[in-house]
Amino acid sequence: MQILAKTYTSLSLAYNGYIAGSGDGIVTVVGKPESRKIWLLNSQTLAVEQVTTSLNNGHYMFLGLDAAKEYLVMVRDHKKEYEPFAWDYVKPADDLTVAEQQALWQTWQ
């Protein structure tokens, strides 16, 4: 049996938690910001919650997350030159409103 996961971000923003690639958390390859696919997994079940792609400047954002949960954030290199990188037991921030999160995202464009 083959199961394929589609890239998606939940449109239901029941929660206002977010995980964002900023500061030291942006996606880099050999120290330079890069665009790569990023998976967000539930840290307990390892179920894929969301998938996104970082911008060319390395920034990314997962929205609508439950701030009470912990997640595994994983980046893989599609060029197969480097091993995957992961941040485990990441707790979403909830210090910004959804509108403020969108404004932050716009500053990275």
Rosetta constraint file for C-alpha pairs under 8 A:
AtomPair CA 7 CA 50 HARMONIC 7.04 0.50
AtomPair CA 7 CA 51 HARMONIC 5.20 0.50
AtomPair CA 7 CA 52 HARMONIC 6.64 0.50
AtomPair CA 8 CA 50 HARMONIC 5.84 0.50
AtomPair CA 8 CA 51 HARMONIC 5.90 0.50
AtomPair CA 8 CA 52 HARMONIC 7.20 0.50
AtomPair CA 9 CA 50 HARMONIC 5.54 0.50
AtomPair CA 9 CA 51 HARMONIC 6.90 0.50
AtomPair CA 9 CA 52 HARMONIC 7.58 0.50
AtomPair CA 9 CA 62 HARMONIC 7.53 0.50
AtomPair CA 9 CA 63 HARMONIC 7.52 0.50
AtomPair CA 10 CA 50 HARMONIC 7.44 0.50
AtomPair CA 10 CA 63 HARMONIC 7.81 0.50
AtomPair CA 10 CA 64 HARMONIC 7.00 0.50
AtomPair CA 11 CA 64 HARMONIC 7.98 0.50
AtomPair CA 12 CA 64 HARMONIC 7.08 0.50
AtomPair CA 13 CA 63 HARMONIC 7.46 0.50
AtomPair CA 13 CA 64 HARMONIC 4.47 0.50
AtomPair CA 13 CA 65 HARMONIC 7.66 0.50
AtomPair CA 14 CA 64 HARMONIC 6.34 0.50
AtomPair CA 14 CA 65 HARMONIC 7.93 0.50
AtomPair CA 15 CA 64 HARMONIC 4.80 0.50
AtomPair CA 15 CA 65 HARMONIC 5.32 0.50
AtomPair CA 15 CA 66 HARMONIC 5.27 0.50
AtomPair CA 15 CA 67 HARMONIC 7.47 0.50
AtomPair CA 16 CA 63 HARMONIC 7.06 0.50
AtomPair CA 16 CA 64 HARMONIC 5.08 0.50
AtomPair CA 16 CA 65 HARMONIC 6.09 0.50
AtomPair CA 16 CA 66 HARMONIC 7.03 0.50
AtomPair CA 16 CA 67 HARMONIC 7.54 0.50
AtomPair CA 16 CA 94 HARMONIC 6.04 0.50
AtomPair CA 16 CA 96 HARMONIC 7.95 0.50
AtomPair CA 16 CA 97 HARMONIC 6.75 0.50
AtomPair CA 16 CA 98 HARMONIC 6.18 0.50
AtomPair CA 17 CA 63 HARMONIC 6.41 0.50
AtomPair CA 17 CA 64 HARMONIC 5.59 0.50
AtomPair CA 17 CA 65 HARMONIC 4.40 0.50
AtomPair CA 17 CA 66 HARMONIC 5.53 0.50
AtomPair CA 17 CA 67 HARMONIC 4.95 0.50
AtomPair CA 17 CA 92 HARMONIC 5.17 0.50
AtomPair CA 17 CA 93 HARMONIC 5.34 0.50
AtomPair CA 17 CA 94 HARMONIC 4.58 0.50
AtomPair CA 18 CA 61 HARMONIC 6.89 0.50
AtomPair CA 18 CA 62 HARMONIC 5.43 0.50
AtomPair CA 18 CA 63 HARMONIC 4.65 0.50
AtomPair CA 18 CA 64 HARMONIC 6.27 0.50
AtomPair CA 18 CA 65 HARMONIC 5.59 0.50
AtomPair CA 18 CA 67 HARMONIC 7.65 0.50
AtomPair CA 18 CA 92 HARMONIC 4.95 0.50
AtomPair CA 18 CA 93 HARMONIC 5.40 0.50
AtomPair CA 18 CA 94 HARMONIC 6.50 0.50
AtomPair CA 18 CA 101 HARMONIC 7.92 0.50
AtomPair CA 19 CA 61 HARMONIC 5.66 0.50
AtomPair CA 19 CA 62 HARMONIC 5.17 0.50
AtomPair CA 19 CA 63 HARMONIC 6.88 0.50
AtomPair CA 19 CA 65 HARMONIC 7.97 0.50
AtomPair CA 19 CA 91 HARMONIC 7.73 0.50
AtomPair CA 19 CA 92 HARMONIC 5.09 0.50
AtomPair CA 19 CA 93 HARMONIC 6.33 0.50
AtomPair CA 20 CA 25 HARMONIC 7.62 0.50
AtomPair CA 20 CA 59 HARMONIC 7.18 0.50
AtomPair CA 20 CA 60 HARMONIC 5.55 0.50
AtomPair CA 20 CA 61 HARMONIC 4.20 0.50
AtomPair CA 20 CA 62 HARMONIC 6.33 0.50
AtomPair CA 21 CA 25 HARMONIC 4.66 0.50
AtomPair CA 21 CA 26 HARMONIC 4.37 0.50
AtomPair CA 21 CA 27 HARMONIC 7.13 0.50
AtomPair CA 21 CA 58 HARMONIC 7.16 0.50
AtomPair CA 21 CA 59 HARMONIC 4.77 0.50
AtomPair CA 21 CA 60 HARMONIC 4.89 0.50
AtomPair CA 21 CA 61 HARMONIC 6.22 0.50
AtomPair CA 22 CA 26 HARMONIC 5.15 0.50
AtomPair CA 22 CA 59 HARMONIC 5.98 0.50
AtomPair CA 22 CA 60 HARMONIC 7.73 0.50
AtomPair CA 26 CA 33 HARMONIC 6.90 0.50
AtomPair CA 26 CA 57 HARMONIC 7.91 0.50
AtomPair CA 26 CA 58 HARMONIC 4.77 0.50
AtomPair CA 26 CA 59 HARMONIC 5.11 0.50
AtomPair CA 26 CA 60 HARMONIC 7.19 0.50
AtomPair CA 27 CA 33 HARMONIC 5.71 0.50
AtomPair CA 27 CA 34 HARMONIC 5.86 0.50
AtomPair CA 27 CA 35 HARMONIC 7.03 0.50
AtomPair CA 27 CA 36 HARMONIC 7.22 0.50
AtomPair CA 27 CA 54 HARMONIC 6.93 0.50
AtomPair CA 27 CA 58 HARMONIC 4.41 0.50
AtomPair CA 27 CA 59 HARMONIC 6.64 0.50
AtomPair CA 27 CA 75 HARMONIC 7.84 0.50
AtomPair CA 28 CA 32 HARMONIC 4.93 0.50
AtomPair CA 28 CA 33 HARMONIC 4.16 0.50
AtomPair CA 28 CA 34 HARMONIC 5.23 0.50
AtomPair CA 28 CA 58 HARMONIC 6.22 0.50
AtomPair CA 29 CA 33 HARMONIC 6.38 0.50
AtomPair CA 29 CA 34 HARMONIC 6.20 0.50
AtomPair CA 33 CA 56 HARMONIC 6.64 0.50
AtomPair CA 33 CA 57 HARMONIC 5.05 0.50
AtomPair CA 33 CA 58 HARMONIC 4.57 0.50
AtomPair CA 34 CA 54 HARMONIC 7.33 0.50
AtomPair CA 34 CA 55 HARMONIC 7.10 0.50
AtomPair CA 34 CA 56 HARMONIC 5.01 0.50
AtomPair CA 34 CA 57 HARMONIC 5.88 0.50
AtomPair CA 34 CA 58 HARMONIC 4.90 0.50
AtomPair CA 35 CA 53 HARMONIC 6.46 0.50
AtomPair CA 35 CA 54 HARMONIC 4.77 0.50
AtomPair CA 35 CA 55 HARMONIC 5.10 0.50
AtomPair CA 35 CA 56 HARMONIC 4.53 0.50
AtomPair CA 35 CA 57 HARMONIC 6.98 0.50
AtomPair CA 35 CA 58 HARMONIC 5.70 0.50
AtomPair CA 36 CA 53 HARMONIC 5.42 0.50
AtomPair CA 36 CA 54 HARMONIC 5.48 0.50
AtomPair CA 36 CA 55 HARMONIC 7.81 0.50
AtomPair CA 36 CA 58 HARMONIC 7.93 0.50
AtomPair CA 36 CA 75 HARMONIC 6.80 0.50
AtomPair CA 36 CA 76 HARMONIC 6.99 0.50
AtomPair CA 36 CA 77 HARMONIC 6.69 0.50
AtomPair CA 36 CA 78 HARMONIC 7.39 0.50
AtomPair CA 37 CA 51 HARMONIC 7.19 0.50
AtomPair CA 37 CA 52 HARMONIC 5.81 0.50
AtomPair CA 37 CA 53 HARMONIC 4.19 0.50
AtomPair CA 37 CA 54 HARMONIC 6.42 0.50
AtomPair CA 37 CA 75 HARMONIC 6.13 0.50
AtomPair CA 37 CA 76 HARMONIC 6.62 0.50
AtomPair CA 37 CA 77 HARMONIC 7.91 0.50
AtomPair CA 38 CA 51 HARMONIC 5.71 0.50
AtomPair CA 38 CA 52 HARMONIC 5.31 0.50
AtomPair CA 38 CA 53 HARMONIC 5.62 0.50
AtomPair CA 38 CA 54 HARMONIC 7.04 0.50
AtomPair CA 38 CA 73 HARMONIC 6.92 0.50
AtomPair CA 38 CA 74 HARMONIC 5.64 0.50
AtomPair CA 38 CA 75 HARMONIC 4.65 0.50
AtomPair CA 38 CA 76 HARMONIC 7.04 0.50
AtomPair CA 39 CA 48 HARMONIC 6.95 0.50
AtomPair CA 39 CA 49 HARMONIC 7.84 0.50
AtomPair CA 39 CA 50 HARMONIC 6.20 0.50
AtomPair CA 39 CA 51 HARMONIC 4.59 0.50
AtomPair CA 39 CA 52 HARMONIC 6.64 0.50
AtomPair CA 39 CA 72 HARMONIC 7.98 0.50
AtomPair CA 39 CA 73 HARMONIC 5.76 0.50
AtomPair CA 39 CA 74 HARMONIC 5.16 0.50
AtomPair CA 39 CA 75 HARMONIC 6.47 0.50
AtomPair CA 40 CA 48 HARMONIC 5.97 0.50
AtomPair CA 40 CA 49 HARMONIC 5.55 0.50
AtomPair CA 40 CA 50 HARMONIC 5.14 0.50
AtomPair CA 40 CA 51 HARMONIC 6.02 0.50
AtomPair CA 40 CA 62 HARMONIC 7.95 0.50
AtomPair CA 40 CA 71 HARMONIC 6.55 0.50
AtomPair CA 40 CA 72 HARMONIC 5.79 0.50
AtomPair CA 40 CA 73 HARMONIC 4.76 0.50
AtomPair CA 40 CA 74 HARMONIC 6.59 0.50
AtomPair CA 41 CA 45 HARMONIC 7.92 0.50
AtomPair CA 41 CA 46 HARMONIC 5.17 0.50
AtomPair CA 41 CA 47 HARMONIC 5.37 0.50
AtomPair CA 41 CA 48 HARMONIC 4.41 0.50
AtomPair CA 41 CA 49 HARMONIC 5.24 0.50
AtomPair CA 41 CA 50 HARMONIC 7.12 0.50
AtomPair CA 41 CA 71 HARMONIC 5.61 0.50
AtomPair CA 41 CA 72 HARMONIC 5.01 0.50
AtomPair CA 41 CA 73 HARMONIC 6.44 0.50
AtomPair CA 42 CA 46 HARMONIC 4.84 0.50
AtomPair CA 42 CA 47 HARMONIC 5.39 0.50
AtomPair CA 42 CA 48 HARMONIC 6.50 0.50
AtomPair CA 42 CA 49 HARMONIC 6.33 0.50
AtomPair CA 42 CA 69 HARMONIC 7.95 0.50
AtomPair CA 42 CA 70 HARMONIC 6.76 0.50
AtomPair CA 42 CA 71 HARMONIC 4.86 0.50
AtomPair CA 42 CA 72 HARMONIC 6.27 0.50
AtomPair CA 43 CA 70 HARMONIC 5.73 0.50
AtomPair CA 43 CA 71 HARMONIC 4.56 0.50
AtomPair CA 43 CA 72 HARMONIC 5.27 0.50
AtomPair CA 43 CA 88 HARMONIC 7.26 0.50
AtomPair CA 43 CA 89 HARMONIC 6.20 0.50
AtomPair CA 44 CA 70 HARMONIC 7.90 0.50
AtomPair CA 44 CA 71 HARMONIC 7.98 0.50
AtomPair CA 46 CA 72 HARMONIC 7.77 0.50
AtomPair CA 50 CA 62 HARMONIC 7.38 0.50
AtomPair CA 52 CA 60 HARMONIC 7.52 0.50
AtomPair CA 52 CA 61 HARMONIC 7.91 0.50
AtomPair CA 52 CA 62 HARMONIC 7.62 0.50
AtomPair CA 53 CA 60 HARMONIC 6.86 0.50
AtomPair CA 54 CA 58 HARMONIC 5.35 0.50
AtomPair CA 54 CA 59 HARMONIC 5.36 0.50
AtomPair CA 54 CA 60 HARMONIC 4.59 0.50
AtomPair CA 54 CA 61 HARMONIC 7.93 0.50
AtomPair CA 55 CA 59 HARMONIC 5.42 0.50
AtomPair CA 55 CA 60 HARMONIC 6.36 0.50
AtomPair CA 55 CA 109 HARMONIC 7.68 0.50
AtomPair CA 57 CA 108 HARMONIC 7.79 0.50
AtomPair CA 59 CA 108 HARMONIC 6.86 0.50
AtomPair CA 61 CA 105 HARMONIC 7.36 0.50
AtomPair CA 65 CA 92 HARMONIC 6.69 0.50
AtomPair CA 66 CA 92 HARMONIC 7.18 0.50
AtomPair CA 67 CA 91 HARMONIC 6.27 0.50
AtomPair CA 67 CA 92 HARMONIC 4.95 0.50
AtomPair CA 67 CA 93 HARMONIC 6.46 0.50
AtomPair CA 67 CA 94 HARMONIC 6.51 0.50
AtomPair CA 68 CA 91 HARMONIC 7.30 0.50
AtomPair CA 68 CA 92 HARMONIC 7.85 0.50
AtomPair CA 69 CA 91 HARMONIC 6.40 0.50
AtomPair CA 69 CA 92 HARMONIC 7.61 0.50
AtomPair CA 70 CA 89 HARMONIC 4.92 0.50
AtomPair CA 70 CA 90 HARMONIC 5.18 0.50
AtomPair CA 70 CA 91 HARMONIC 4.79 0.50
AtomPair CA 70 CA 92 HARMONIC 7.25 0.50
AtomPair CA 71 CA 88 HARMONIC 6.44 0.50
AtomPair CA 71 CA 89 HARMONIC 5.14 0.50
AtomPair CA 71 CA 90 HARMONIC 4.97 0.50
AtomPair CA 71 CA 91 HARMONIC 6.50 0.50
AtomPair CA 71 CA 92 HARMONIC 8.00 0.50
AtomPair CA 72 CA 86 HARMONIC 6.86 0.50
AtomPair CA 72 CA 87 HARMONIC 5.82 0.50
AtomPair CA 72 CA 88 HARMONIC 4.47 0.50
AtomPair CA 72 CA 89 HARMONIC 5.73 0.50
AtomPair CA 72 CA 90 HARMONIC 6.22 0.50
AtomPair CA 73 CA 86 HARMONIC 5.47 0.50
AtomPair CA 73 CA 87 HARMONIC 5.15 0.50
AtomPair CA 73 CA 88 HARMONIC 6.42 0.50
AtomPair CA 73 CA 90 HARMONIC 7.39 0.50
AtomPair CA 74 CA 84 HARMONIC 6.87 0.50
AtomPair CA 74 CA 85 HARMONIC 5.74 0.50
AtomPair CA 74 CA 86 HARMONIC 4.24 0.50
AtomPair CA 74 CA 87 HARMONIC 6.50 0.50
AtomPair CA 75 CA 84 HARMONIC 5.59 0.50
AtomPair CA 75 CA 85 HARMONIC 5.30 0.50
AtomPair CA 75 CA 86 HARMONIC 6.29 0.50
AtomPair CA 76 CA 82 HARMONIC 7.86 0.50
AtomPair CA 76 CA 83 HARMONIC 6.95 0.50
AtomPair CA 76 CA 84 HARMONIC 4.43 0.50
AtomPair CA 76 CA 85 HARMONIC 6.60 0.50
AtomPair CA 77 CA 81 HARMONIC 6.65 0.50
AtomPair CA 77 CA 82 HARMONIC 5.99 0.50
AtomPair CA 77 CA 83 HARMONIC 7.02 0.50
AtomPair CA 77 CA 84 HARMONIC 6.46 0.50
AtomPair CA 96 CA 100 HARMONIC 5.49 0.50
AtomPair CA 96 CA 101 HARMONIC 5.97 0.50
AtomPair CA 97 CA 101 HARMONIC 6.17 0.50
AtomPair CA 98 CA 102 HARMONIC 6.26 0.50
AtomPair CA 99 CA 103 HARMONIC 6.24 0.50
AtomPair CA 100 CA 104 HARMONIC 6.14 0.50
AtomPair CA 101 CA 105 HARMONIC 6.24 0.50
AtomPair CA 102 CA 106 HARMONIC 6.24 0.50
AtomPair CA 103 CA 107 HARMONIC 6.49 0.50
AtomPair CA 104 CA 108 HARMONIC 6.86 0.50
AtomPair CA 105 CA 109 HARMONIC 6.88 0.50
